[in-house]
Amino acid sequence: MKNFELMRTILLAMSILFLSANLRAEKTTISFETNAICGMCIDRIEEACYALQGVKNVDVDLEDKTVSVTFNDAKTSEEAIKMAVADAGYVAGNFAPNPISQESLPGCCGGKQGEKSGCSASEGKN
């Protein structure tokens, strides 16, 4: 009987801890400016964001030049998301693009306006 009471108490304590951890995990949505101009840019930015744990949704709007990301703030942060986008070679709000990554981007994605060969700039999706 004592074992049953002990087991019940432990189970109750674990349930409370689990529920409180889930309550603290909030979904947060951030938006920031970027220099993305084509579908390939979208793909690279999405890949960089989804590589982070906790990212739920990424929307790149080519017309407004913005990125909106919904994420679990218990697993990642706004700074980590912006850093990932910048490391992929793109402007992420106040984060400058990583110059080495930016240099390796194709044509227009690397900021070379007018170079559209091999680029889906005219096909941009949003």
C-alpha positions as CSV (number, residue, x, y, z in Angstrom):
1,M,0.0,0.0,0.0
2,K,2.9,2.4,0.8
3,N,4.4,1.6,-2.6
4,F,1.1,2.5,-4.3
5,E,0.9,5.9,-2.5
6,L,4.5,6.7,-3.3
7,M,4.0,5.8,-6.9
8,R,0.9,7.9,-7.1
9,T,2.7,10.9,-5.5
10,I,5.6,10.6,-7.9
11,L,3.2,10.3,-10.9
12,L,1.3,13.4,-9.8
13,A,4.5,15.4,-9.3
14,M,5.7,14.4,-12.8
15,S,2.4,15.4,-14.3
16,I,2.5,18.8,-12.7
17,L,6.1,19.4,-13.9
18,F,5.2,18.2,-17.5
19,L,2.2,20.5,-17.6
20,S,4.0,23.5,-16.3
21,A,6.8,23.0,-18.8
22,N,4.3,22.9,-21.7
23,L,2.6,26.1,-20.4
24,R,5.9,28.0,-20.5
25,A,6.5,27.0,-24.1
26,E,4.9,29.8,-25.9
27,K,4.5,30.2,-29.7
28,T,6.0,33.4,-30.8
29,T,5.8,35.1,-34.2
30,I,8.5,37.5,-35.3
31,S,8.9,39.4,-38.6
32,F,12.0,41.1,-40.0
33,E,13.3,42.6,-43.2
34,T,15.4,40.6,-45.6
35,N,16.9,41.0,-49.1
36,A,15.4,37.9,-50.6
37,I,14.3,38.3,-54.2
38,C,13.4,34.9,-55.6
39,G,12.1,31.4,-55.0
40,M,15.6,30.1,-54.4
41,C,16.1,32.7,-51.7
42,I,12.9,31.5,-50.1
43,D,14.1,27.9,-50.1
44,R,17.4,28.8,-48.5
45,I,15.8,31.0,-45.8
46,E,13.2,28.3,-45.0
47,E,15.9,25.6,-44.8
48,A,18.0,27.8,-42.5
49,C,15.0,28.4,-40.2
50,Y,13.6,24.9,-40.1
51,A,17.0,23.6,-39.2
52,L,16.4,25.1,-35.8
53,Q,14.5,23.2,-33.2
54,G,11.1,24.7,-32.3
55,V,10.5,26.6,-35.6
56,K,6.9,25.9,-36.6
57,N,6.2,28.1,-39.7
58,V,8.3,30.3,-42.0
59,D,6.8,32.7,-44.5
60,V,9.0,34.8,-46.8
61,D,7.2,37.6,-48.6
62,L,9.2,38.7,-51.6
63,E,6.9,41.7,-52.3
64,D,7.3,43.2,-48.8
65,K,10.8,41.8,-48.4
66,T,9.9,40.3,-45.0
67,V,10.3,37.0,-43.2
68,S,7.8,35.9,-40.6
69,V,8.7,33.0,-38.3
70,T,6.5,31.2,-35.7
71,F,8.5,29.3,-33.2
72,N,8.4,27.7,-29.7
73,D,10.4,30.2,-27.6
74,A,11.4,27.5,-25.1
75,K,13.4,25.8,-27.9
76,T,14.9,28.7,-29.9
77,S,15.1,32.5,-29.9
78,E,14.6,35.5,-32.2
79,E,18.3,36.0,-32.2
80,A,19.1,32.4,-33.2
81,I,16.6,32.6,-36.1
82,K,18.0,35.9,-37.4
83,M,21.6,34.5,-37.0
84,A,20.6,31.4,-39.1
85,V,19.2,33.5,-41.9
86,A,22.2,35.8,-41.8
87,D,24.5,32.7,-41.9
88,A,22.6,31.5,-45.0
89,G,23.7,34.8,-46.7
90,Y,20.7,37.0,-46.3
91,V,19.9,40.2,-44.4
92,A,17.9,39.4,-41.3
93,G,16.6,42.6,-39.7
94,N,19.6,44.2,-38.0
95,F,21.8,41.1,-38.8
96,A,24.1,41.5,-41.8
97,P,24.5,38.6,-44.1
98,N,27.5,36.3,-43.7
99,P,29.8,37.6,-46.5
100,I,31.2,34.1,-47.3
101,S,27.7,32.6,-47.5
102,Q,26.4,35.6,-49.5
103,E,29.3,35.2,-52.0
104,S,28.4,31.6,-52.7
105,L,24.7,32.4,-53.5
106,P,23.7,32.2,-57.1
107,G,23.3,35.3,-59.3
108,C,20.6,37.6,-58.1
109,C,20.5,35.9,-54.6
110,G,24.0,37.2,-53.9
111,G,22.9,40.8,-54.4
112,K,24.1,41.0,-58.0
113,Q,21.0,42.8,-59.3
114,G,20.4,42.1,-63.0
115,E,22.1,38.7,-63.0
116,K,19.0,36.5,-63.5
117,S,20.6,33.5,-65.2
118,G,20.1,30.3,-63.2
119,C,17.8,32.2,-60.9
120,S,14.0,31.9,-60.4
121,A,13.6,35.6,-59.6
122,S,10.9,36.0,-62.2
123,E,9.1,32.9,-60.7
124,G,9.2,34.2,-57.1
125,K,6.6,32.7,-54.8
126,N,5.1,34.3,-51.7
